[in-house]
């Protein structure tokens, strides 16, 4: 467990700002990218401070909204044994063996998984979250 943080890509809706990224050597790297500009969801579909299950390029994913103008996305495939995870209460949970991940960052909170969720690069474009 050791507080491993999954890398996230968080971009603001305003142009010209810095994009925040954080990474971890324990992360498996970004998930295979969907074509850039593919709409994931409307930003307002996800309440601030929460996450929801979505599909990106036909694959299960989690879309989080850390702030009013930012979004983060992660693969919904548990790094432990490949089960599909989903937001549940205050965490993203794996139904197979109980691993838990931070709702807004995808970071590992509780094993048996040893890493956080794999980030999927996204950006806010107008009122939509799209693949970056």
KEKE-3310 file (N, C-alpha, C; in steps of 0.2 Angstrom, whole numbers, plus 5000, padded with zeros to 4 digits):
npx = (5004:5008:5004:5005:5004:4994:4997:4990:4981:4977:4968:4964:4950:4952:4961:4979:4984:4993:4996:4993:5002:5005:5015:5020:5033:5028:5017:5009:5009:5002:4985:4981:4979:4963:4957:4963:4953:4941:4925:4922:4913:4900:4906:4898:4891:4897:4897:4906:4920:4917:4915:4912:4907:4912:4914:4928:4934:4928:4931:4930:4930:4934:4928:4933:4930:4939:4939:4929:4932:4941:4946:4949:4954:4953:4958:4946:4950:4955:4971:4976:4969:4962:4948:4933:4932:4922:4915:4911:4902:4914:4925:4934:4930:4935:4926:4930:4942:4942:4951:4954:4953:4958:4945:4946:4959:4964:4973:4981:4972:4969:4974:4972:4978:4993:4997:4990:4976:4977:4981:4971:4974:4965:4956:4948:4936:4928:4912:4914:4922:4936:4946:4964)
npy = (4994:5008:5021:5024:5034:5036:5042:5057:5067:5083:5096:5113:5123:5135:5143:5143:5140:5132:5114:5102:5088:5072:5059:5042:5030:5018:5017:5010:5017:5028:5023:5015:5027:5035:5042:5059:5072:5065:5065:5062:5064:5076:5090:5094:5083:5076:5079:5091:5086:5072:5056:5046:5032:5029:5026:5025:5025:5013:5006:5002:5016:5028:5044:5059:5073:5085:5099:5113:5117:5107:5090:5073:5057:5039:5022:5009:4997:4986:4986:4974:4961:4963:4966:4976:4991:5003:5019:5021:5026:5035:5031:5023:5007:4990:4976:4963:4959:4969:4980:4998:5014:5032:5043:5055:5055:5042:5036:5022:5016:5006:4989:4973:4977:4984:4996:5012:5017:5017:5031:5041:5052:5067:5082:5098:5105:5118:5114:5101:5086:5079:5067:5069)
npz = (5000:5005:5002:4988:4974:4960:4944:4938:4926:4925:4919:4917:4912:4907:4894:4891:4904:4916:4916:4927:4933:4940:4945:4947:4951:4952:4945:4930:4919:4906:4900:4885:4872:4868:4852:4851:4857:4858:4865:4882:4892:4897:4907:4917:4920:4930:4947:4957:4966:4965:4957:4942:4933:4916:4898:4889:4873:4871:4882:4900:4912:4924:4928:4935:4945:4951:4954:4950:4937:4932:4927:4929:4923:4924:4920:4923:4926:4938:4944:4951:4948:4937:4937:4935:4942:4952:4957:4974:4987:4996:4989:4975:4971:4971:4966:4967:4976:4985:4984:4986:4979:4978:4975:4967:4963:4959:4966:4975:4990:4998:4998:4990:4978:4971:4965:4960:4950:4932:4923:4911:4899:4899:4895:4898:4887:4882:4888:4889:4893:4886:4877:4878)
capx = (5000:5013:5002:5007:5000:4993:4998:4984:4981:4971:4969:4959:4945:4954:4967:4985:4986:4998:4992:4996:5002:5009:5017:5023:5037:5024:5012:5010:5009:4995:4982:4981:4975:4958:4959:4962:4947:4935:4921:4921:4906:4899:4909:4893:4888:4900:4897:4913:4922:4914:4917:4907:4909:4911:4917:4933:4937:4925:4934:4928:4934:4932:4929:4933:4930:4942:4937:4924:4935:4946:4943:4954:4951:4957:4956:4942:4952:4959:4978:4977:4967:4958:4941:4931:4931:4917:4914:4906:4904:4920:4931:4933:4931:4935:4921:4933:4946:4941:4955:4951:4957:4955:4940:4948:4966:4965:4979:4979:4971:4969:4976:4978:4982:5000:4997:4984:4973:4981:4978:4969:4974:4959:4956:4941:4936:4921:4908:4915:4929:4938:4953:4969)
capy = (5000:5013:5028:5025:5038:5035:5048:5060:5073:5088:5102:5118:5124:5141:5142:5146:5139:5126:5108:5098:5081:5069:5053:5038:5025:5012:5017:5006:5022:5030:5018:5017:5033:5036:5047:5065:5075:5061:5067:5057:5066:5084:5092:5095:5076:5074:5084:5093:5081:5066:5053:5042:5027:5031:5022:5029:5021:5006:5003:5005:5021:5033:5051:5062:5081:5087:5106:5116:5117:5102:5083:5068:5050:5033:5016:5006:4990:4985:4983:4968:4955:4965:4967:4982:4995:5008:5023:5018:5030:5040:5028:5019:5000:4984:4971:4956:4958:4974:4986:5004:5019:5038:5045:5060:5054:5035:5033:5016:5018:4999:4983:4970:4980:4987:5002:5015:5016:5019:5037:5042:5059:5071:5090:5101:5109:5121:5111:5094:5083:5076:5064:5074)
capz = (5000:5006:4999:4981:4970:4953:4940:4935:4921:4927:4915:4918:4907:4904:4890:4893:4911:4917:4917:4933:4932:4945:4943:4952:4948:4953:4940:4924:4913:4904:4896:4877:4871:4863:4848:4854:4856:4859:4871:4887:4895:4899:4913:4922:4922:4936:4952:4959:4971:4964:4951:4939:4928:4909:4894:4884:4867:4872:4888:4906:4914:4929:4926:4942:4944:4957:4955:4946:4930:4931:4927:4929:4921:4925:4918:4928:4927:4944:4943:4955:4944:4931:4938:4934:4948:4951:4962:4979:4993:4996:4986:4970:4975:4967:4969:4967:4982:4990:4984:4986:4976:4979:4970:4963:4960:4957:4970:4979:4997:5001:4993:4988:4973:4973:4962:4958:4943:4926:4921:4904:4898:4897:4895:4898:4881:4883:4893:4889:4895:4880:4878:4877)
cpx = (5004:5011:5004:5002:5000:4994:4991:4985:4975:4973:4963:4956:4948:4961:4973:4987:4990:4994:4996:4996:5006:5010:5020:5027:5033:5019:5014:5010:5002:4992:4982:4976:4969:4960:4958:4956:4940:4931:4920:4914:4906:4902:4904:4889:4891:4900:4904:4914:4920:4917:4912:4910:4907:4914:4922:4935:4934:4927:4931:4933:4931:4933:4928:4933:4932:4939:4931:4926:4940:4942:4949:4950:4956:4954:4952:4944:4957:4966:4980:4975:4962:4951:4939:4929:4925:4917:4909:4907:4909:4926:4929:4935:4931:4931:4925:4937:4946:4947:4951:4956:4954:4951:4942:4955:4968:4970:4976:4978:4971:4970:4971:4982:4988:5001:4990:4982:4977:4977:4976:4969:4968:4960:4949:4941:4929:4917:4909:4922:4930:4945:4958:4974)
cpy = (5006:5020:5029:5029:5037:5042:5051:5066:5077:5094:5107:5120:5131:5140:5145:5144:5133:5120:5104:5091:5078:5062:5048:5032:5018:5011:5013:5011:5023:5024:5020:5022:5032:5041:5054:5069:5071:5063:5061:5058:5074:5085:5092:5088:5074:5080:5085:5089:5074:5063:5048:5037:5029:5025:5027:5024:5013:5003:5006:5010:5024:5040:5055:5070:5084:5094:5107:5116:5112:5095:5079:5061:5045:5027:5013:4999:4990:4982:4976:4962:4957:4966:4974:4986:5000:5013:5021:5022:5035:5037:5025:5012:4995:4978:4964:4955:4964:4980:4992:5009:5026:5040:5050:5060:5047:5032:5027:5019:5011:4994:4978:4972:4983:4994:5005:5014:5019:5026:5037:5049:5062:5078:5092:5106:5111:5117:5104:5092:5078:5072:5069:5070)
cpz = (5000:5002:4992:4977:4963:4950:4938:4930:4923:4923:4917:4911:4903:4900:4893:4900:4911:4918:4923:4932:4938:4943:4949:4948:4948:4948:4934:4918:4911:4900:4889:4876:4866:4858:4851:4852:4856:4865:4876:4890:4896:4906:4919:4924:4928:4941:4955:4966:4971:4958:4948:4934:4921:4905:4889:4879:4869:4878:4895:4909:4920:4928:4933:4940:4951:4959:4950:4938:4928:4931:4927:4927:4922:4922:4924:4929:4933:4942:4946:4950:4938:4931:4937:4941:4947:4958:4967:4985:4992:4993:4979:4972:4969:4970:4970:4974:4986:4989:4983:4983:4978:4973:4965:4960:4957:4961:4974:4987:5001:4996:4994:4982:4975:4970:4961:4951:4938:4924:4913:4903:4895:4898:4895:4892:4881:4889:4893:4891:4889:4881:4875:4872)
residu = (UNK:UNK:UNK:UNK:UNK:UNK:UNK:UNK:UNK:UNK:UNK:UNK:UNK:UNK:UNK:UNK:UNK:UNK:UNK:UNK:UNK:UNK:UNK:UNK:UNK:UNK:UNK:UNK:UNK:UNK:UNK:UNK:UNK:UNK:UNK:UNK:UNK:UNK:UNK:UNK:UNK:UNK:UNK:UNK:UNK:UNK:UNK:UNK:UNK:UNK:UNK:UNK:UNK:UNK:UNK:UNK:UNK:UNK:UNK:UNK:UNK:UNK:UNK:UNK:UNK:UNK:UNK:UNK:UNK:UNK:UNK:UNK:UNK:UNK:UNK:UNK:UNK:UNK:UNK:UNK:UNK:UNK:UNK:UNK:UNK:UNK:UNK:UNK:UNK:UNK:UNK:UNK:UNK:UNK:UNK:UNK:UNK:UNK:UNK:UNK:UNK:UNK:UNK:UNK:UNK:UNK:UNK:UNK:UNK:UNK:UNK:UNK:UNK:UNK:UNK:UNK:UNK:UNK:UNK:UNK:UNK:UNK:UNK:UNK:UNK:UNK:UNK:UNK:UNK:UNK:UNK:UNK)
# end
